[in-house]
Amino acid sequence: MRNLPLPTLRTFEAAARHQSLAKAAAELHLTDSAVSHQIRRLEEALGCDLFAKAGRGVALTDAGRILAKTVSAALQEILAATMRLSDASQVGGRLDVACPPMFANTWLARHISDFCQDHPSIECHIRLVENQRVHELGDIDVGISFGPGGWADRWSALLAHVNVTPVCSPLLFERIGGSITQPADLRHCLLLHWDDGSEWRRWFSEAGEPDLAQQARHLYCSDLGMAIDLAIHGTGVALVSDTLSASDLKRGVLIKPFSFSIDAFGGWHVVCNNASLGRSVTRLFLRWLLARFGRDASWETLP
């Protein structure tokens, strides 16, 4: 087919993967109308409909499903080939890592320098994105995301399961004029939230003090990294996992007034698409990252 508009295939693949023209537009940095126009051009060239309306979104037709499977595989092969060529004869080049701010500002910011010093030929680019979008990105080498794992069409490995425990700074004791030895003492503190307060309410409930959540004072922020910083400065008490607070606990700027923790119903995972796994620079970073979390980091464990 001589007149097949090849540039539209990437747009079609993104729309098929997301089952949404709007999400495809956001990923490709196009307008919604530009995506719609490209899809129409492709459908006209093929002589068949690729999408049908489904509620507020779209769904693939039978023809669309056949084309999506082929185009997705072809684009992955093309991307894998270009990545292998870019590596040349040695491990080096650009490495794109995406993760949410809560992980970047706590764990990654404290450890990435070790990787950079050990591998000066690798140029790291860190992209901060919303946690739920990490596994959707197709133009990154490595993603780090909190969740259940097992994302479709992605390789992933668990870094650490997450339990959260109250932490605070010794500075807080000066502010409240005493120490914190039991949950009832938290009535005199600001409880720091990065969510809508659900985690703290569940912690009090599982600790056997469900009414204390209503008696305490509260401060809400949209980022867990900020909640940790507020706790370090003695502002209040935050619920944090050992994964994100280990360095601060080791330095003594944060302490655990209680040992009781609750399950956060998920864990930190590293995630990659099949194309990026073919890059030696990606596999080197994965080996380093997995080892940092005490996971099996031998080459044989990577697909």
N, C-alpha and C positions, 0 to 999 in steps of 0.2 A: 504494500500500500504506500504509494509514493507521497501522498498528501497527508499522512498521519502526523499531527502536530506533536512531535516528541516532547517538547518542553512541558506539555500538559500532563504527561504521565506522572511526574513527581507530585503535582498538585492532586491528581486523582489518587495516588497512593496514600497521601496524608489524609484526604477526605475519607477514603475507605477504612483506614486504620482507626480514625477517630469516630467514624459514623456521624460526622458533623462537618459541614462546610465552614462554620464559624471557627471551630477549633483548628481546622486546617489553615485557615487564613491567619490565625494568630501564630501558629508554628512557622509559617513561611513568610511572615511579615507582609502579607498582602491584604487588600480590602476584601470584604465578603463578596462584593460584586465582581471583583477580579477573579476570585475562585469560581464563582458561578459561571462566568463567561468562559473560562478555560474548560470547565466540565462540559458545557454545551458544545464547544468546538470539538472536543474529543468524541462526544456522542454523535455529532453530525458526521464526523469522519468515519466512524465505525458503523453508523446506520442503526444504532440500537440505544435504548436507555440503559444507563449504568446505575442510576439511583432512582428511588421512589420515595415520596414523602411518607414519613412515619412520625405522627404526632408533631412535635416541634423540631424534630431532626429529620434525618434521612436514613434509608436502609438500602443496602445493595440489592440490585436485581440479580437474577440468575447469571446473566451475562456479566454483571459487575463483579460477582464473586469469582468467576473464572478469570477475569482479567486481573483482579486484585491479587490473586494468588501468584500469578505469573510475574506481574510487575514488581511486587514486593520482593520476590526471590531474585529477580534480575538486578534491581537497584542495590540489594544487599551484596551481591557478587561484585558489582561495579565498585561500590564503596570499599569493599574488602581489598580489591586489587589496587586501588589508588592508595589506600593506607599502607599496604605492603611496600609499594614502590617508594612512598615517602620516607620509609624507615631507612632506605639505602642499605649500606653495609654494616651499620652499627646501631646500637640502641640509642636513640636520640630523637630530637624533633619536638613537636608540640603535643602536649597532653591536656585534654579538656575534661575537667571534673565538675560535676554539678551536684549540689546538695542544698538543703534548706539552711537558712541563717543560723538556726539553733545548733546545728552540728558544726557549721563552718566557724562560728565565733567562739566555740568552746573547744571541741576536740581538735579539729583540723588546724586551727590557727596556732595551736600549741605544738603540733607535731610535724607539719608539712615541711618545715625548714630542714629536718633531718633527711628527708627524701631528696630535697633540692641540693643539699650539700653533697650527698653521696652520688648524685647523678647530675652533674653540672651541664651535661649536653641535652638534658630534657627541659623544655620550657613549659612550666605549669600555668594553666589558665583556670581559675576558679570562678564558677558561675553560681550565683545565689538564686535559687528558684523556690517556689512553693513546694512543700514536701510532696503533695499529691501529683505534681507534674513531672517529677524527676524521671520516672520510668517511661514517660511518654516521649521524651526528647530523643530525636534520631541523630542529632549532630554533635553528640558528646562521646567521649571514650569511656568514662566511668561515671556512674551515678551512685550516690549514697542517700538512702531514704529510710524513713521509719515506716514500718507496716508489717503485714503478715508474710510478705515474700510471695514467691510463686507467680510473678507477673507473666502474662502471656507473651510469647515470642521474645523473651528476655532470659538470659542466664543471670542467676542471682545466688548469693551465698550469705548466710547469716554471719554477722560480725558479733553481735551481742544481744541477748535477750534483755529486756528492760523491766526492772522494778524501780519504783520511785519511793524515796524516803525524805522526810523533812531535813533540811539543812539550814544553818544560819551562821552568822559571824559571831565570834566572841564579843565584838563591839556592841551587839544587840543587848547583852546582859547589862552593860552600863546604862543603856537607854531605858530599860524597863526596871532597873534597880534590883535585879536578881537573876537567878539562872532558870532554865527550863528543864524540869525533871519529869513532868507528867503532862498529858494532853491538855488538862485544864489550864495549865500555865499559858497556853497559846491564846487565851482570851485577852491577854495583855499585849499581844503582838499584832502587827500587820501580817496577814496571810497574802503571799505574793502569787498571783495567778497569771498563766499565759493562755489559759483557756477560759471557759465560762464559769469556772469554779467547780466543775464536776469532779476533778481528781481529788481536791481537798475534801469535798463532801463524802466521797467514797472512802477516803483514808479515815476520816472521823468515824464513819459508820462501821468499817471493819475493825477499828480500834475499840469499838464498843462505846463511843461517845458521839452519837449522831446529832445531838442538839448543840454541840459546841461550835459547829460551823456557823450557826446563826448568831452566836454570841460574840464571835471574833470580828475584828475589823479587816477590811479587804482592800487590796490594790491590784488593779488589772492592767496587764500590758499584753501586746500581741506577739511578743517574741520571748521564748524561754531564755535565750541568752541574756536579755535585759533583766529578766527576773533573777537570774543568777548574779548578775552584777549588782542589783539592788540588795540581794542578800549579803554579798561580800561587803558592801558599805554599811551594813547594819540596819538597813531599812526594815527588814522583816524576815519571814521564814518562807522558803520555797520548797516545793516538792521536786526533787531532782534525782536522776539515776546516777549510779557510780560511773557510768560511761562518760557522762558530760561533766561530772564534778570531781573526778579522781585527782586531778592536778591540784585543785583548790583545797581538797581535803588533806592531801599529802603535805601541802605548805602550811596548813593550819589556819588558813584564812576563812575556811568553812569547817564546821563540825556537825556531827549528827547527834542531836539531843536524844533521839530515840532510835532503836534498832529496827522497829517495826516498819515494814514496807508493804506496798501493794503492787500487784501485777499491772503493768501498763498495757497489757493485751497486744503485744507486738515486740518488734526488735529492730535494731539497725541492720540494714542489709546493703551490700554492694551489688550493683546491677549493671549489666552491659548488654549491648546487642551483639549479634553474632559477628558482624563486620569488625567492630572494635576489638573483639577478643582475638582476632587474627594479628593484631599489631603487637610487636615485641615490647613496645614502650608501655602498652596497656597491661600486658601480662607481668611486666616488671613491677608496676605500681600495685597490681593486685597481690602479688607475692609479698610485697612490703606491708600492705595494709592488713592482709589476713594475719601475717605474723605478729603485727602490733596488737591484735585482738586475741592472740593465742590460738588461732585457727591453723589447720593444716595448710601450709603455704607452698608445698612442693609443686613442681611443674605438673606432676602427674594428676593432681587434683583439679587442674583447670582443663576444660574441654578443648 
